[in-house]
Amino acid sequence: MNNGVSRREFLKYSLTASALVATGDGIMDSMMAQAAPSVNEVDKLVLWVLADNYYDTNRLDHKITKRYRSMSGKSIHAEHGLSYYIETTVNGKTSACMFDFGLDPVGVLNNIALLGIDVGKTNAFSLSHGHWDHFTSAVTILRQNQPRITAGTPFYVGEEAFARRYKLRPGATELTDLGQLTREDIEALGLKVIEVKNMFEIVPGAYFTGNIERVTAYERVSDEFQIKRGEKIEHDIFPGEQAVFFKVKGKGLVVLSGCAHAGIVNTIKQAQKVAGTDKVHAIMGGFHLINAKPEIIQRTVADIKSMKPDYIVPTHCTGFEAIVAFSREMPNEFVLNTTGTQYTITV
């Protein structure tokens, strides 16, 4: 099923509060959109991983990383969750946004404090999709920092971010309730909820991809994921899940995914299409290959390898087997993430 824009439909792009419309016949024949809008290039991108599944205080730094080193009484918390804090510098001006919030607020707030991040200076907040390991800490983090967050600061989401979701875990006969974040939860904290369907600049140089087109033959959402729509519980294919991308000057695209339920290859292709470039510098985030069949992992690795990124940084729900496959097949590009790591990419 393709829930994105068809090849003969109008493509609607949003830049800040405005929308630019472009038409194209044959968009799907090329990963570079013929009439893509201009994208603000980033002079410097700094990204902190506030929450992820893995931490290793002794892992050596890579040339783009600065890892947090634990000491007595000061240790990074790792969990089954994901959260990023991002700073972009465009034309000399630095802006900040938060993308996903993790699962355990005590642990994530601990990491925020250890990393010296001031959430009160955040210009925008954003959520990739409505799963508990990405939103559960949101309300607590925002409430604790509410006195220093400007009223009306945007909180960007995709379609169905506030829906109630379920999962049929392996071996189970009944659905597990994954909980629900609500619009009222966020608006009560003085933030402005903005739903995004098309490419949108959430802070200067940082863009939501818009709803991700399904163009690969093998990336499919498992039947185990369910969503409540009205009074019905249905298969969830995450039509509104968002990823974030940046176009770093002189480097190319940096694509940052939450869980990539739509498929990490689909996600990258979506970013290439709406940004109007095929050059990929770095791919980072959850690739949702946990428990995937070996042939799916192999096809994914092969497709990403063909894109020739400079860096590949799998996190969160990528899964051990897939992480090992990337490390073996792309040893020069592979970076093992550890929670608390700061990534810096600049011209």
C-alpha positions in Angstrom: 0.0 0.0 0.0 1.3 3.4 -0.9 0.0 6.1 1.5 2.2 8.9 0.0 1.6 11.2 -2.9 1.2 9.5 -6.2 3.3 10.4 -9.2 0.6 12.6 -10.9 -0.7 14.3 -7.8 0.3 17.8 -6.6 3.2 17.8 -4.1 2.7 20.1 -1.3 5.7 21.3 0.6 5.6 23.5 3.8 8.5 25.8 4.6 8.0 27.4 8.1 4.4 28.7 8.0 4.1 28.8 4.2 3.4 26.2 1.6 5.1 25.9 -1.8 3.4 23.8 -4.4 5.1 22.0 -7.2 3.8 19.6 -9.9 5.7 16.8 -11.5 4.9 14.1 -14.0 7.5 11.3 -13.4 8.5 12.2 -9.8 8.8 8.5 -8.9 11.1 7.9 -11.9 13.9 9.8 -10.0 14.7 10.1 -6.4 15.5 13.7 -6.9 12.3 15.7 -7.2 12.4 17.8 -10.4 10.6 20.7 -8.7 11.8 20.4 -5.1 11.6 23.5 -3.0 14.8 25.1 -1.8 16.0 23.7 1.6 18.0 25.8 4.1 21.4 24.4 4.3 22.9 23.9 7.8 26.4 25.2 8.5 26.7 23.1 11.7 24.6 20.3 13.1 25.0 19.2 16.7 22.9 16.3 17.9 22.7 14.6 21.4 21.2 11.2 22.0 19.3 11.6 25.2 17.9 8.1 25.3 18.8 4.9 23.5 19.0 1.2 24.3 22.7 1.0 24.8 25.5 2.7 26.8 29.2 2.0 27.1 31.3 4.5 29.0 34.6 3.1 27.6 33.7 3.2 23.9 36.3 5.3 22.1 35.2 8.5 20.4 34.8 8.6 16.6 35.8 11.7 14.7 32.1 13.0 14.7 31.3 11.9 18.3 31.9 13.1 21.9 30.8 10.4 24.3 29.8 10.9 27.9 32.2 9.3 30.4 30.5 8.1 33.6 32.1 8.7 37.0 31.1 7.8 40.6 27.5 9.0 41.1 27.1 10.3 37.6 26.1 7.7 35.0 24.1 7.8 31.8 20.8 5.9 31.8 20.0 3.5 28.9 16.5 2.2 28.2 14.2 0.9 25.5 13.5 4.4 24.3 14.7 7.1 22.0 15.2 10.8 22.3 17.3 13.4 20.6 18.2 17.0 21.2 19.3 19.0 18.1 21.0 22.3 17.4 21.2 23.7 13.9 23.3 26.7 12.8 22.0 28.5 9.7 23.6 31.8 8.5 25.2 32.3 11.9 22.0 31.7 14.0 21.6 28.6 16.2 18.2 27.0 16.8 17.2 24.1 19.0 14.6 21.3 18.8 13.8 18.1 20.6 12.8 15.0 18.6 11.1 12.3 20.7 11.3 12.0 24.5 12.1 8.4 25.6 10.4 6.1 28.0 11.6 6.8 31.6 11.4 10.5 32.6 13.7 10.0 35.6 16.4 8.5 33.4 16.0 10.9 30.5 16.0 14.0 32.8 19.1 12.5 34.4 20.8 12.4 31.0 19.7 15.9 30.1 21.3 17.2 33.3 24.5 15.3 32.9 24.8 16.6 29.3 24.2 20.2 30.3 21.3 20.7 28.0 18.8 23.6 28.7 15.4 22.4 27.5 14.0 25.8 28.3 15.8 27.2 25.3 14.2 24.8 22.9 12.6 26.5 19.9 10.4 23.5 18.9 9.4 20.1 20.1 8.5 17.2 17.9 7.4 13.6 18.0 8.1 10.9 15.3 5.0 8.7 16.2 2.7 7.7 19.0 4.5 4.9 20.6 5.2 4.8 24.4 8.9 4.5 24.1 9.0 7.8 22.3 6.4 9.9 24.1 6.1 8.7 27.7 8.7 11.1 29.1 7.3 14.1 27.2 4.8 15.5 29.7 7.2 15.2 32.7 10.1 16.7 30.8 8.0 19.6 29.5 6.3 20.2 32.9 9.6 20.4 34.7 10.9 22.9 32.2 7.6 24.7 31.6 8.6 28.0 33.5 11.4 28.5 31.0 9.7 27.3 27.8 8.1 30.2 25.8 4.3 29.9 25.8 3.1 28.9 22.3 6.3 27.0 21.4 5.3 24.5 18.7 5.0 20.8 19.2 5.1 19.1 15.8 3.5 15.7 15.2 2.3 13.7 12.2 -1.1 12.2 11.6 -2.5 9.8 14.3 0.3 10.7 16.8 -2.3 10.9 19.6 -4.1 7.7 18.7 -4.2 4.7 21.2 -2.0 1.9 20.0 -1.6 -1.8 20.8 0.8 -4.6 20.1 0.4 -8.4 19.9 3.6 -9.5 21.4 5.2 -12.8 20.3 3.5 -15.8 21.9 0.6 -13.6 23.2 -3.1 -14.1 22.5 -4.2 -10.7 23.8 -3.1 -7.2 22.7 -0.8 -5.2 24.9 -2.1 -1.6 25.5 0.8 0.8 24.6 -0.9 3.8 26.1 -1.7 7.2 24.5 -0.4 10.7 24.5 -3.2 13.3 24.0 -3.3 16.7 22.4 -4.7 18.0 25.7 -1.7 16.7 27.6 0.6 18.9 25.5 -1.7 22.0 25.1 -2.2 22.1 28.9 1.5 22.8 29.1 1.2 25.9 27.0 2.5 24.4 23.8 0.9 24.7 20.3 0.2 21.4 18.6 0.8 21.5 14.9 0.0 18.4 12.7 2.3 17.9 9.7 1.5 15.9 6.6 4.1 17.3 4.1 7.7 18.4 4.3 7.9 21.1 7.0 10.7 23.1 8.5 10.4 22.7 12.3 13.4 25.0 13.1 15.8 26.5 10.5 17.5 23.7 8.7 15.6 20.9 10.4 12.7 19.4 8.4 10.0 16.8 8.9 10.0 14.5 5.9 6.2 14.6 5.5 4.3 11.3 5.2 6.6 8.7 3.9 5.8 7.0 0.6 6.1 3.2 0.5 8.2 2.4 -2.6 10.2 -0.6 -1.7 8.8 -4.1 -2.3 10.0 -5.6 1.0 9.5 -3.1 3.7 6.2 -3.9 5.3 4.7 -3.2 8.7 4.1 -6.3 10.8 0.5 -7.3 11.7 1.5 -7.1 15.4 1.0 -3.4 15.4 -2.5 -2.2 16.0 -4.3 1.2 16.3 -7.7 2.3 17.6 -9.6 4.2 15.0 -13.1 5.2 16.2 -14.4 2.0 17.9 -12.3 -0.4 15.7 -8.9 -1.7 16.4 -7.1 -2.1 13.0 -3.7 -2.9 11.6 -1.4 0.1 12.1 0.8 1.1 9.1 1.9 4.4 10.6 0.9 6.7 7.7 1.9 9.8 9.7 5.2 8.7 11.2 7.8 11.4 10.6 11.6 11.5 10.3 13.8 14.5 10.4 16.4 15.5 7.9 19.0 18.2 7.4 21.1 19.3 4.4 24.5 20.1 5.7 26.4 22.5 3.5 29.1 20.7 1.5 28.2 17.3 3.0 24.7 16.2 2.0 21.7 14.9 3.8 21.6 13.7 7.4 18.5 11.6 7.9 17.3 11.0 11.5 14.6 8.4 12.1 12.5 7.5 15.1 11.6 3.9 14.4 11.2 3.9 10.6 8.1 1.7 10.7 7.6 2.7 7.1 11.0 1.2 6.3 14.4 3.0 6.7 15.0 2.8 3.0 11.6 4.3 2.3 12.5 7.0 4.8 15.8 7.9 3.2 14.2 8.0 -0.2 11.5 10.3 1.0 14.1 12.7 2.4 16.1 12.6 -0.9 12.9 13.3 -2.8 11.6 16.3 -0.9 15.1 17.7 -0.3 15.9 17.5 -4.0 19.2 15.7 -3.6 20.5 12.1 -3.7 23.7 12.8 -1.7 23.4 11.2 1.8 26.1 12.1 4.4 24.7 10.2 7.5 21.8 7.9 8.3 20.9 7.6 12.0 18.1 6.3 14.2 15.9 3.3 14.8 15.6 1.2 11.6 13.1 -1.2 13.0 14.8 -4.4 11.9 14.5 -6.1 15.3 13.5 -9.7 14.8 13.4 -9.1 11.0 14.1 -12.1 8.7 17.7 -12.4 7.6 16.8 -11.7 3.9 15.1 -8.4 4.9 18.1 -7.3 6.8 20.4 -8.2 3.9 18.2 -6.3 1.4 18.1 -3.3 3.6 21.9 -3.3 4.2 22.5 -3.7 0.4 20.1 -0.8 -0.5 21.6 1.5 2.1 25.2 0.6 1.1 24.3 1.5 -2.5 23.4 5.0 -1.4 27.0 5.5 -0.3 26.5 7.4 3.0 29.6 8.6 4.8 28.2 7.4 8.1 25.6 4.8 9.3 24.5 5.0 12.9 21.8 2.4 13.8 20.0 2.9 17.2 17.1 1.7 19.3 14.9 -0.7 17.4 17.4 -1.7 14.7 18.2 -4.9 16.5 21.4 -6.8 17.3 21.5 -8.8 14.1 21.0 -5.8 11.8 23.6 -3.7 13.8 26.1 -6.5 13.3 25.3 -6.7 9.6 25.8 -3.0 9.1 29.1 -3.2 11.0 30.4 -6.0 8.9 29.1 -4.7 5.5 29.9 -1.1 6.1 32.9 -1.1 8.5 34.3 2.3 7.4 30.9 4.0 7.6 29.6 2.3 10.8 29.4 4.2 14.1 28.2 2.3 17.2 25.9 4.7 19.1 26.0 4.9 22.9 23.4 6.9 24.9 24.6 10.4 25.8 26.8 10.7 22.6 27.1 14.1 21.0 27.4 14.2 17.2 28.8 17.2 15.4 28.7 17.6 11.6 29.9 20.8 10.1 31.3 22.3 6.9 
